[in-house]
Amino acid sequence: MYLEIVTPEKTLFSGEIEKVKLPGSSGSFGLLNRHAPMISSLEAGEIKLTPKEGDVTLFDIKSGVVEVLNNNIIVLATE
């Protein structure tokens, strides 16, 4: 699945991943391959992603929104 994490200033990450854990407004949640379509707000916390190649990567955000559709994930966040 493809993940893109963007802020108003820059793109933090763009690429293929195996899984991602996000700080949702009602608690953290994870997304895996072929997740159902959804939109959710995000709170301050840590995004933890596992890319297809490479090490686990962490990003701290203040808030944001995530959209999941057709195995593509877009996170619009503020740092």
Biotite code that builds the C-alpha atoms (Angstrom):
import biotite.structure as struc

atoms = struc.array([
    struc.Atom([0.000, 0.000, 0.000], chain_id="A", res_id=1, res_name="MET", atom_name="CA", element="C"),
    struc.Atom([1.129, 3.559, -0.655], chain_id="A", res_id=2, res_name="TYR", atom_name="CA", element="C"),
    struc.Atom([1.488, 6.222, 2.050], chain_id="A", res_id=3, res_name="LEU", atom_name="CA", element="C"),
    struc.Atom([2.052, 9.946, 1.718], chain_id="A", res_id=4, res_name="GLU", atom_name="CA", element="C"),
    struc.Atom([2.538, 12.206, 4.752], chain_id="A", res_id=5, res_name="ILE", atom_name="CA", element="C"),
    struc.Atom([2.459, 15.919, 3.934], chain_id="A", res_id=6, res_name="VAL", atom_name="CA", element="C"),
    struc.Atom([2.558, 19.144, 5.945], chain_id="A", res_id=7, res_name="THR", atom_name="CA", element="C"),
    struc.Atom([1.960, 22.683, 4.688], chain_id="A", res_id=8, res_name="PRO", atom_name="CA", element="C"),
    struc.Atom([5.748, 23.073, 4.382], chain_id="A", res_id=9, res_name="GLU", atom_name="CA", element="C"),
    struc.Atom([6.942, 19.752, 2.936], chain_id="A", res_id=10, res_name="LYS", atom_name="CA", element="C"),
    struc.Atom([6.404, 16.072, 2.227], chain_id="A", res_id=11, res_name="THR", atom_name="CA", element="C"),
    struc.Atom([7.623, 14.010, 5.193], chain_id="A", res_id=12, res_name="LEU", atom_name="CA", element="C"),
    struc.Atom([7.238, 10.585, 3.572], chain_id="A", res_id=13, res_name="PHE", atom_name="CA", element="C"),
    struc.Atom([6.106, 9.117, 0.286], chain_id="A", res_id=14, res_name="SER", atom_name="CA", element="C"),
    struc.Atom([6.353, 5.446, -0.595], chain_id="A", res_id=15, res_name="GLY", atom_name="CA", element="C"),
    struc.Atom([5.249, 1.834, -0.252], chain_id="A", res_id=16, res_name="GLU", atom_name="CA", element="C"),
    struc.Atom([4.670, 0.530, 3.280], chain_id="A", res_id=17, res_name="ILE", atom_name="CA", element="C"),
    struc.Atom([3.607, -2.664, 5.020], chain_id="A", res_id=18, res_name="GLU", atom_name="CA", element="C"),
    struc.Atom([1.772, -0.993, 7.925], chain_id="A", res_id=19, res_name="LYS", atom_name="CA", element="C"),
    struc.Atom([1.301, 2.297, 9.753], chain_id="A", res_id=20, res_name="VAL", atom_name="CA", element="C"),
    struc.Atom([0.107, 3.251, 13.244], chain_id="A", res_id=21, res_name="LYS", atom_name="CA", element="C"),
    struc.Atom([-1.590, 6.645, 13.651], chain_id="A", res_id=22, res_name="LEU", atom_name="CA", element="C"),
    struc.Atom([-2.638, 8.775, 16.669], chain_id="A", res_id=23, res_name="PRO", atom_name="CA", element="C"),
    struc.Atom([-6.401, 8.983, 16.109], chain_id="A", res_id=24, res_name="GLY", atom_name="CA", element="C"),
    struc.Atom([-8.667, 11.373, 17.999], chain_id="A", res_id=25, res_name="SER", atom_name="CA", element="C"),
    struc.Atom([-10.350, 8.420, 19.732], chain_id="A", res_id=26, res_name="SER", atom_name="CA", element="C"),
    struc.Atom([-7.115, 6.487, 20.259], chain_id="A", res_id=27, res_name="GLY", atom_name="CA", element="C"),
    struc.Atom([-4.307, 5.127, 18.125], chain_id="A", res_id=28, res_name="SER", atom_name="CA", element="C"),
    struc.Atom([-5.079, 2.717, 15.295], chain_id="A", res_id=29, res_name="PHE", atom_name="CA", element="C"),
    struc.Atom([-3.218, 0.769, 12.651], chain_id="A", res_id=30, res_name="GLY", atom_name="CA", element="C"),
    struc.Atom([-3.709, 0.343, 8.934], chain_id="A", res_id=31, res_name="LEU", atom_name="CA", element="C"),
    struc.Atom([-2.729, -2.721, 6.930], chain_id="A", res_id=32, res_name="LEU", atom_name="CA", element="C"),
    struc.Atom([-2.942, -3.677, 3.262], chain_id="A", res_id=33, res_name="ASN", atom_name="CA", element="C"),
    struc.Atom([-6.455, -3.431, 1.732], chain_id="A", res_id=34, res_name="ARG", atom_name="CA", element="C"),
    struc.Atom([-7.945, -1.495, 4.661], chain_id="A", res_id=35, res_name="HIS", atom_name="CA", element="C"),
    struc.Atom([-11.537, -0.327, 4.200], chain_id="A", res_id=36, res_name="ALA", atom_name="CA", element="C"),
    struc.Atom([-12.009, 3.276, 2.997], chain_id="A", res_id=37, res_name="PRO", atom_name="CA", element="C"),
    struc.Atom([-12.093, 5.807, 5.827], chain_id="A", res_id=38, res_name="MET", atom_name="CA", element="C"),
    struc.Atom([-11.405, 9.373, 6.919], chain_id="A", res_id=39, res_name="ILE", atom_name="CA", element="C"),
    struc.Atom([-10.297, 10.195, 10.463], chain_id="A", res_id=40, res_name="SER", atom_name="CA", element="C"),
    struc.Atom([-8.950, 13.144, 12.423], chain_id="A", res_id=41, res_name="SER", atom_name="CA", element="C"),
    struc.Atom([-5.580, 12.819, 14.148], chain_id="A", res_id=42, res_name="LEU", atom_name="CA", element="C"),
    struc.Atom([-4.323, 14.229, 17.440], chain_id="A", res_id=43, res_name="GLU", atom_name="CA", element="C"),
    struc.Atom([-0.854, 15.095, 18.649], chain_id="A", res_id=44, res_name="ALA", atom_name="CA", element="C"),
    struc.Atom([1.260, 11.970, 18.737], chain_id="A", res_id=45, res_name="GLY", atom_name="CA", element="C"),
    struc.Atom([3.530, 9.693, 16.803], chain_id="A", res_id=46, res_name="GLU", atom_name="CA", element="C"),
    struc.Atom([3.112, 8.166, 13.362], chain_id="A", res_id=47, res_name="ILE", atom_name="CA", element="C"),
    struc.Atom([4.959, 4.845, 13.219], chain_id="A", res_id=48, res_name="LYS", atom_name="CA", element="C"),
    struc.Atom([5.390, 3.299, 9.775], chain_id="A", res_id=49, res_name="LEU", atom_name="CA", element="C"),
    struc.Atom([7.024, 0.147, 8.505], chain_id="A", res_id=50, res_name="THR", atom_name="CA", element="C"),
    struc.Atom([8.210, 0.602, 4.925], chain_id="A", res_id=51, res_name="PRO", atom_name="CA", element="C"),
    struc.Atom([8.485, -2.334, 2.525], chain_id="A", res_id=52, res_name="LYS", atom_name="CA", element="C"),
    struc.Atom([12.245, -1.752, 2.510], chain_id="A", res_id=53, res_name="GLU", atom_name="CA", element="C"),
    struc.Atom([14.146, -0.242, 5.424], chain_id="A", res_id=54, res_name="GLY", atom_name="CA", element="C"),
    struc.Atom([13.694, 0.445, 9.096], chain_id="A", res_id=55, res_name="ASP", atom_name="CA", element="C"),
    struc.Atom([10.656, 1.541, 11.098], chain_id="A", res_id=56, res_name="VAL", atom_name="CA", element="C"),
    struc.Atom([10.273, 5.333, 10.856], chain_id="A", res_id=57, res_name="THR", atom_name="CA", element="C"),
    struc.Atom([8.667, 7.700, 13.380], chain_id="A", res_id=58, res_name="LEU", atom_name="CA", element="C"),
    struc.Atom([7.156, 11.155, 12.838], chain_id="A", res_id=59, res_name="PHE", atom_name="CA", element="C"),
    struc.Atom([5.758, 13.438, 15.556], chain_id="A", res_id=60, res_name="ASP", atom_name="CA", element="C"),
    struc.Atom([2.685, 15.467, 14.588], chain_id="A", res_id=61, res_name="ILE", atom_name="CA", element="C"),
    struc.Atom([0.489, 18.035, 16.350], chain_id="A", res_id=62, res_name="LYS", atom_name="CA", element="C"),
    struc.Atom([-2.735, 17.277, 14.465], chain_id="A", res_id=63, res_name="SER", atom_name="CA", element="C"),
    struc.Atom([-4.022, 16.139, 11.121], chain_id="A", res_id=64, res_name="GLY", atom_name="CA", element="C"),
    struc.Atom([-6.415, 14.151, 8.964], chain_id="A", res_id=65, res_name="VAL", atom_name="CA", element="C"),
    struc.Atom([-5.984, 10.784, 7.268], chain_id="A", res_id=66, res_name="VAL", atom_name="CA", element="C"),
    struc.Atom([-7.804, 9.429, 4.220], chain_id="A", res_id=67, res_name="GLU", atom_name="CA", element="C"),
    struc.Atom([-7.661, 5.760, 3.174], chain_id="A", res_id=68, res_name="VAL", atom_name="CA", element="C"),
    struc.Atom([-8.971, 4.874, -0.288], chain_id="A", res_id=69, res_name="LEU", atom_name="CA", element="C"),
    struc.Atom([-8.044, 2.136, -2.788], chain_id="A", res_id=70, res_name="ASN", atom_name="CA", element="C"),
    struc.Atom([-4.964, 1.045, -0.821], chain_id="A", res_id=71, res_name="ASN", atom_name="CA", element="C"),
    struc.Atom([-3.632, 4.633, -0.772], chain_id="A", res_id=72, res_name="ASN", atom_name="CA", element="C"),
    struc.Atom([-3.205, 6.557, 2.478], chain_id="A", res_id=73, res_name="ILE", atom_name="CA", element="C"),
    struc.Atom([-2.824, 10.330, 2.604], chain_id="A", res_id=74, res_name="ILE", atom_name="CA", element="C"),
    struc.Atom([-1.987, 12.048, 5.888], chain_id="A", res_id=75, res_name="VAL", atom_name="CA", element="C"),
    struc.Atom([-2.320, 15.844, 6.030], chain_id="A", res_id=76, res_name="LEU", atom_name="CA", element="C"),
    struc.Atom([-0.516, 16.885, 9.210], chain_id="A", res_id=77, res_name="ALA", atom_name="CA", element="C"),
    struc.Atom([0.985, 19.763, 11.149], chain_id="A", res_id=78, res_name="THR", atom_name="CA", element="C"),
    struc.Atom([4.311, 19.315, 12.908], chain_id="A", res_id=79, res_name="GLU", atom_name="CA", element="C"),
])
